[in-house]
Amino acid sequence: MKKEMMRIMTIATGLFAEQGVRAINIDHISNSCQIKKREFYIHFESKEALISRIIAEWIGKSGRHLRMIPSLSFNAITELQSYFSFIEETLALVSPILITELETYYTTQWLRLSYFRDTELLPFIIQNVERGLSEGIYKADIDKLLLTRLYYHQVQAVYQDKFLLKEMHRVFISGVVNTKGLHFI
């Protein structure tokens, strides 16, 4: 049953990203999944419940990834590069309309994402800067709180342009490393 639920969530996420959440109804999802509508309701009581589960899965997966990255990374730079790759892959599945509709019409889910951003994503960047400073590979005069806020707002501005996001990440890393850290890039 879990496998079928994940399949429905994956297909629905693709539909939401392509056409927006409001444009997709349970009939669209059921047809795309090649299941009967009643089978959808075995797994989810409503479209809102499906959206809630999709957000919960994304937050859970992202949180696990963020907690795992530091222990698998050679240093703060490789940690940041791994994080950036993860963000780029994650945001590749998101469209501007999806973000706008979550924020406008599914505020509870938007607030969950915002809470995750504030309690896990932003602290991850701060901890990474602290790690880079303690390893002596980041510039000593970095204002970690300002840098974190700047990073978040830049991502908000460019997430729909995958090339620009990747370039922003490259520039971000280049801006935080010192001469000792340059050879890790």
MARROGU-530645 format. One record per residue (C-alpha): residue in one letter; y, z, x. Coordinates in steps of 0.1 Angstrom, whole numbers, plus 2048, in hexadecimal, padded with zeros to 3 digits. Layout:
BEGIN
+---------+-------+-----+------+
| residuo | north |  up | east |
+---------+-------+-----+------+
|       A |     Y |   Z |    X |
...
+---------+-------+-----+------+
This chain:
BEGIN
+---------+-------+-----+------+
| residuo | north |  up | east |
+---------+-------+-----+------+
|       M |   800 | 800 |  800 |
|       K |   818 | 808 |  81D |
|       K |   813 | 7E5 |  82B |
|       E |   81C | 7D4 |  80B |
|       M |   83B | 7EB |  807 |
|       M |   846 | 7E2 |  82A |
|       R |   841 | 7BD |  822 |
|       I |   856 | 7BF |  803 |
|       M |   871 | 7D2 |  817 |
|       T |   871 | 7B7 |  832 |
|       I |   874 | 79A |  81A |
|       A |   88E | 7AC |  805 |
|       T |   8A3 | 7B4 |  824 |
|       G |   8A3 | 78F |  82D |
|       L |   8AE | 785 |  80A |
|       F |   8C9 | 79F |  80A |
|       A |   8D5 | 793 |  82C |
|       E |   8D6 | 76F |  821 |
|       Q |   8E4 | 772 |  7FF |
|       G |   8F2 | 795 |  7FB |
|       V |   8E4 | 7B3 |  7E9 |
|       R |   8F4 | 7AC |  7C7 |
|       A |   8E8 | 788 |  7C6 |
|       I |   8C4 | 793 |  7C9 |
|       N |   8B1 | 7A3 |  7AC |
|       I |   88D | 7B0 |  7A9 |
|       D |   881 | 78E |  79C |
|       H |   88E | 77D |  7BB |
|       I |   87D | 797 |  7D1 |
|       S |   85C | 795 |  7BE |
|       N |   85C | 76F |  7BF |
|       S |   864 | 76E |  7E4 |
|       C |   848 | 787 |  7EA |
|       Q |   831 | 774 |  7D3 |
|       I |   829 | 793 |  7BF |
|       K |   82C | 79C |  79B |
|       K |   84B | 7B0 |  791 |
|       R |   834 | 7CE |  787 |
|       E |   827 | 7CE |  7AB |
|       F |   84A | 7D3 |  7B8 |
|       Y |   84D | 7F1 |  7A1 |
|       I |   82D | 800 |  7B0 |
|       H |   840 | 804 |  7D0 |
|       F |   864 | 808 |  7C5 |
|       E |   873 | 816 |  7A5 |
|       S |   892 | 7FF |  7A8 |
|       K |   8A6 | 7E9 |  7BF |
|       E |   8BB | 807 |  7C9 |
|       A |   89B | 819 |  7D3 |
|       L |   891 | 7FB |  7E8 |
|       I |   8B3 | 7FA |  7F9 |
|       S |   8B1 | 820 |  7FF |
|       R |   88F | 81B |  80F |
|       I |   89B | 7FE |  825 |
|       I |   8B8 | 813 |  831 |
|       A |   8A1 | 831 |  838 |
|       E |   889 | 81B |  84C |
|       W |   8A6 | 80C |  860 |
|       I |   8B5 | 82E |  867 |
|       G |   893 | 83D |  870 |
|       K |   88A | 820 |  888 |
|       S |   8AD | 820 |  897 |
|       G |   8AC | 846 |  89C |
|       R |   88A | 844 |  8AD |
|       H |   896 | 828 |  8C4 |
|       L |   8B5 | 83B |  8CE |
|       R |   8A1 | 85B |  8D6 |
|       M |   888 | 846 |  8EA |
|       I |   8A0 | 831 |  8FF |
|       P |   8AD | 84C |  917 |
|       S |   88A | 856 |  923 |
|       L |   880 | 832 |  928 |
|       S |   89F | 827 |  93B |
|       F |   8A3 | 828 |  960 |
|       N |   8C7 | 831 |  95E |
|       A |   8E5 | 831 |  946 |
|       I |   8EB | 80C |  94A |
|       T |   8C8 | 802 |  941 |
|       E |   8C9 | 81A |  924 |
|       L |   8E9 | 80A |  918 |
|       Q |   8DB | 7E7 |  91C |
|       S |   8BC | 7F1 |  908 |
|       Y |   8D2 | 800 |  8ED |
|       F |   8E7 | 7E0 |  8EC |
|       S |   8C8 | 7CA |  8E9 |
|       F |   8BC | 7E0 |  8CC |
|       I |   8DE | 7DE |  8BA |
|       E |   8DF | 7B8 |  8BF |
|       E |   8BC | 7B4 |  8B0 |
|       T |   8C4 | 7CC |  893 |
|       L |   8E5 | 7BB |  88B |
|       A |   8D5 | 799 |  88C |
|       L |   8C5 | 7A3 |  86B |
|       V |   8E6 | 7AD |  85B |
|       S |   900 | 797 |  84B |
|       P |   924 | 79F |  843 |
|       I |   91D | 79C |  81E |
|       L |   901 | 7B6 |  820 |
|       I |   918 | 7CF |  832 |
|       T |   934 | 7C9 |  819 |
|       E |   91E | 7CD |  7FB |
|       L |   90E | 7EC |  809 |
|       E |   930 | 7FB |  80F |
|       T |   93E | 7F1 |  7ED |
|       Y |   920 | 7F4 |  7D5 |
|       Y |   906 | 80A |  7E6 |
|       T |   91D | 825 |  7F3 |
|       T |   901 | 83F |  7F6 |
|       Q |   8EE | 828 |  80E |
|       W |   90E | 81F |  820 |
|       L |   916 | 844 |  825 |
|       R |   8F3 | 849 |  833 |
|       L |   8F9 | 82D |  84C |
|       S |   91B | 83C |  855 |
|       Y |   90C | 85E |  859 |
|       F |   8F1 | 850 |  871 |
|       R |   90C | 83E |  884 |
|       D |   921 | 85D |  888 |
|       T |   904 | 875 |  890 |
|       E |   8EE | 85F |  8A5 |
|       L |   8FD | 83E |  8B0 |
|       L |   91E | 84B |  8BC |
|       P |   90F | 86A |  8CD |
|       F |   8F7 | 853 |  8DF |
|       I |   914 | 840 |  8EE |
|       I |   925 | 860 |  8F8 |
|       Q |   905 | 86D |  908 |
|       N |   900 | 84C |  91A |
|       V |   923 | 84E |  929 |
|       E |   91C | 872 |  934 |
|       R |   8FB | 867 |  944 |
|       G |   90C | 84A |  956 |
|       L |   927 | 862 |  963 |
|       S |   90D | 87B |  96F |
|       E |   8F9 | 85F |  980 |
|       G |   91A | 854 |  991 |
|       I |   917 | 830 |  984 |
|       Y |   933 | 831 |  96A |
|       K |   958 | 833 |  971 |
|       A |   963 | 857 |  973 |
|       D |   983 | 853 |  95F |
|       I |   971 | 848 |  93E |
|       D |   97D | 858 |  91E |
|       K |   95B | 85A |  90D |
|       L |   967 | 861 |  8EA |
|       L |   981 | 845 |  8EB |
|       L |   968 | 82D |  8FA |
|       T |   94E | 836 |  8DF |
|       R |   968 | 830 |  8C3 |
|       L |   973 | 810 |  8D3 |
|       Y |   94F | 804 |  8D6 |
|       Y |   948 | 80B |  8B1 |
|       H |   966 | 7F9 |  8A5 |
|       Q |   95F | 7DB |  8BB |
|       V |   93C | 7D9 |  8AD |
|       Q |   94A | 7DA |  889 |
|       A |   961 | 7BD |  892 |
|       V |   947 | 7A6 |  8A2 |
|       Y |   925 | 7AF |  894 |
|       Q |   923 | 78F |  880 |
|       D |   928 | 779 |  89F |
|       K |   908 | 77E |  8B4 |
|       F |   917 | 76D |  8D3 |
|       L |   936 | 781 |  8D1 |
|       L |   923 | 7A2 |  8CD |
|       K |   90D | 79A |  8EC |
|       E |   92D | 792 |  900 |
|       M |   93E | 7B2 |  8F4 |
|       H |   920 | 7C6 |  900 |
|       R |   922 | 7B4 |  922 |
|       V |   947 | 7BC |  925 |
|       F |   941 | 7E0 |  91A |
|       I |   927 | 7E6 |  935 |
|       S |   93D | 7D5 |  94F |
|       G |   95A | 7EB |  945 |
|       V |   947 | 80C |  949 |
|       V |   934 | 808 |  969 |
|       N |   943 | 80F |  98B |
|       T |   93B | 7FC |  9AB |
|       K |   91B | 811 |  9B0 |
|       G |   90F | 808 |  98D |
|       L |   916 | 7E2 |  991 |
|       H |   8F5 | 7DA |  9A1 |
|       F |   8E2 | 7E7 |  982 |
|       I |   8F3 | 7CD |  96B |
+---------+-------+-----+------+
